[in-house]
Amino acid sequence: MASPSLQIEDTPNPQAMKFIAERPFSPLPIAENAPARMRSYRSAEDAQAAEDALAVAVFAAGPIVSVMVVANFVTVNKKPSGRWSRLQPKVEAALRPFLEG
């Protein structure tokens, strides 16, 4: 069985990239105070406190400053010192296990 595809798009912000899946990422824990199907974190600690394994994995990929997850896409903001050429494959690798579910 083929791996689900993951499309990457630039955003108007050069520090951000959008990672789009064919279907929603899983699992999708939703914080009680979050809008439906949307999660946003400004630190790995915030993601850990929310028990959001997907966001924790993305933060572990490198110099990431925020992660927003909405159903089938994830927007990742990096520190200005980070390079997408190095980060993009690591973020993709972090997201892949959440496409298999």
PECOR-V345801 format. One record per backbone hydrogen bond with DSSP energy under -1.0 kcal/mol. CO is the residue of the C=O (numbers start at 0). NH is the residue of the N-H. Records with the same first field share a line. If there is no record, write none. Layout:
CO=NH, NH
This chain:
4=21
6=19
8=17
12=15
14=77
16=75
17=8
18=73
19=6
30=33
34=37
36=70
38=68
40=66
42=46
43=47
44=48
45=49
46=51
47=50
51=55
52=56
53=57
54=58
55=59
57=60
58=61
61=63
62=78
65=76
66=40
67=74
68=38
69=72
70=24
71=20
72=69
73=18
74=67
75=16
76=64, 65
78=81
82=85, 86
83=87
86=90
87=91
88=92
89=93
90=94
91=95
94=97
95=98
97=25
